[in-house]
Amino acid sequence: QVQLVESGGGLVQPGGSLRLSCTVSGTIFSINTGAWFRQPPGKQRELVALITSSGSTNYASSVTGRFTISRDDAKNTVFLQMDSLKPEDTAVYYCVIPRGGYWGQGTQVTVSS
């Protein structure tokens, strides 16, 4: 059974930083692409960033230069470092393994003063 468990969300002021973590079990994470999606209040889910098994990355234009996705295959973990956060980054963030369609339960990120 594949499980993805996110952590690291919370409340932060504009301009602040958060680091999300997602630990994967039940599959060989090292051969998979990992991704982060988010769903802002009242809006559809959107891709934030992804990282392939070889380490190539891709970002949504709205987060390029502010967010960094990385992975530690030895720990079956994918990270999302979020800097210079803005109120419009407020959303539930989901860890995803696209192959197989596996999703985590989501973690809330709120950016507000």
N, C-alpha and C positions, 0 to 999 in steps of 0.2 A: 504494500500500500504506500503510495507516494504521498508525502506530507511536506508542506512548506509552512514554516512558522516565521512570521515577521516580528520584529521588535524595533524600538528606537523612536517611535512616533511621540508626539506631544505638542505642547503649546510653546511657541517661540515668538519673540518680537521681530518685526521687520528688520532685515539686515543680519539676522542671526543665522545659526547653522544647526543642522541636525544630521545624524548618520543613521540610516536605516540598515538593518541586517535581516537576512533571510537564510535560515538553515534548512537544507533539503535532506530528506531521508527517503529511503525506499527506491531510489534509482541512482544510476551512475551519473552524478551531476557533471563530472568532468567532460563528458562527451556532449553535453547539452548547451544550447543557448539559454541564457537567463535574461529576464527582462523585468522591468518595473512599469506598471501602469498606474494611473490615478483616476479617480472620479471626483471632480469638484461638486459641491452641492448643486443639485438641479441640472447637472450636465451629464453628458455621456462619458464613458471611460475613454481614456486616451493613452497612447504609448508615451512614456517618459524617456526611457533609455533601454538599450539592450547590449549584451556582451556575448559574443560567440565563444565557442570552445577554444578558439585560437587567440582570443583576447581582443578581437576587433570590436569596436564600439560604435554606437549610433545614438543620437540624441534628438529629441524634439527641439525645434528651433526656439521655443519659449524658455528652454532651460540650458541651452548651449552656453558654455562658459561659466555656468554657476553650479551645475550638478556634475558629479563624476561617478560612473558605475565601475565597479571592480569585482573581482572574484578571488576566492581562496579555495581551490579545489581540494586541498588537503583537509579542509574543514567543511567541505560541502556547503559553502556559504557565498552568497552574493550580497554586495553592499551598494548603498546609494548615499554618497556624501552630498549634502545639499547646503550650499553656501549662498549668502546674499539673498536670503529668502524674502519673498514678497507676499502680500495678502492673497494674491491670485494663485499662489501655490497651495493654498488651503484645499485639502482633499483627503479622501481615503486612498492610501497607497497600497498597491497589491504587488506581491512577488509572483512571477509567472514563469513556468517552463512551457514555451509555446508548443514544442513537440509533445503531444499527449494531452495538451490543454489543461495543465495542472495550475491551480491558483491557490494562493494563500488566503487567509481569512481577512486580511487587510489590517492596516494600522492608520489611525487618524493623525494627520498633521494639520495643525492650526497655526496660522501666522497672523498675529494680531497684537496691537499695542494695548 
